[in-house]
Amino acid sequence: MAWALGASSNSPPFAPAVGANAIPTMRAAFFIGVFAALGAVAQGGSISETVGTGLIDGVSITPLGAAAGLFTSALFIAIGVSTGYPIPAAFATTGAMVGVGLALGGNPAWDTYRRIATFWVSVPFVSATIAYTTASLLRSDSIPETVGVPLLGGFVGFVLANVDLAVVPGSTGQRTVARFVSRQIGGTPTLFSTYDVVMVAVSLVVGAVVFAALRRAMERSMEAGIKRFLVGLGAVVAFSSGGSQVGLATGPLEPLFTDLGVPGVALLVLGGTGILLGAWMGSPRLLQAVSREYSQLGARRSIAALVPGFLIAQAAIALGIPISFNNIIISSVVGSGLVVGSAGVSGRKIALTLSAWLVSLVGAGATGYGMYSVLAMVTGIR
């Protein structure tokens, strides 16, 4: 399953960079594997917990149920890879695990479903709107590119200083670089009950460093600086995708690893390794599909397509919501492409993709239910 994620759902973050000719396809596949694997270990815990224990009430997912769910979701994703239509892993995995949970006799976790559904439905609109707005600003004559692009990079740096990382000491949800520095200095939360002046200062410093470095690169060579930022942004988004996607593979195994007394980080390392291998071996085809067929983007609109992916993925990780990176990036690609009109967007491809998403959610649920029922009947175990 983790291999399938690396080949499919972790591919889109670098697709805009490939489409803008900022990086070759095979090199992008290499970077996807490295950064997504790092993100899986550093940020994958919250999504893994939701998928493993939060989708069904009243029962715990058994090893046989986990096997049925993982096989079902991986099967749907593999079909997407082979046909060139990205199947959202979050839809397939959520549907499969809900189906398995119901077959086990569990009850639907309606509150969780409402929270996830609200986030999922909002993603295409929010992602496309942010991408369209960002692309419009980057194309505006009133804002010099040597200011607009570095400001965008500085904003990304500011957010990065405030994302939760397992490698930073602290409790879950508070392991950010800004908070760590604040604790070392002795800052006291004064803003919104969580932030203090030191945290804000650290975030601004990180943003200012990124701004200065990017502006200096663009002053030396405009196009080279923009493409360098695009590749860096792709790496940041790939890191975020690993954190948001690995839980789809490791979540069903959470109860099993807990029973065995194996640390959760070992499970995340296992998932990260699978993502690494999947990206290296299977992602080039999906990279080409997303970068070439949905919209023909230049470097600037490609930047606009990646920014929503980073922001939405980090929001999903913070909330513990499984999310489809295909959904985010494709919506962003379409939104940024609409800046120059609808001619660069394939309506047929988008319609077929939306249909595939719906079929994957419902179909994976039915298949997961049937798969577990058949395995339980054949093996005589539950």
TAVEN-V592741 format. One record per residue. BURIAL is + if it has 9 or more other ideal C-beta (glycine too) atoms within 8 Angstrom, else -. Layout:
BURIAL / BURIAL
This chain:
+ / + / + / + / + / + / + / + / + / + / + / + / + / + / + / + / + / + / + / + / - / + / + / - / + / - / - / + / + / + / + / + / + / + / + / + / + / + / + / + / + / + / + / + / + / + / + / + / + / + / + / + / + / + / + / + / - / - / + / - / + / + / - / + / + / + / + / + / + / + / + / + / + / + / + / + / + / + / + / + / + / - / - / - / + / + / + / + / + / + / + / + / + / + / + / + / + / + / + / + / + / + / + / + / - / + / - / + / + / - / - / + / + / - / + / + / - / - / + / + / - / - / + / + / + / + / + / + / + / + / + / + / - / + / + / + / + / + / - / - / - / - / + / - / + / + / + / + / + / + / + / + / + / + / + / + / + / + / + / + / + / + / + / + / + / + / - / + / - / + / - / - / - / - / + / + / + / + / + / + / + / + / + / - / - / - / + / - / - / - / + / - / - / - / - / + / - / + / + / + / - / + / + / + / - / + / + / + / + / + / + / + / - / + / + / - / + / + / - / - / - / - / - / + / + / + / + / + / + / + / + / + / + / + / + / + / + / + / + / + / + / + / + / + / + / + / + / + / + / + / + / + / + / + / + / + / + / - / - / - / - / - / - / + / - / + / + / + / + / + / + / + / + / + / + / + / + / + / + / + / + / + / + / + / + / + / + / + / + / + / + / - / - / + / + / - / + / - / + / + / + / + / + / + / + / + / + / + / + / + / + / + / + / + / - / + / + / + / + / + / + / + / + / + / + / + / + / + / + / + / + / + / + / + / + / + / + / + / + / - / - / - / - / + / + / - / - / - / + / + / - / + / + / - / - / + / + / - / - / + / + / + / + / + / + / + / + / + / + / + / + / + / + / - / + / + / - / - / - / - / - / -
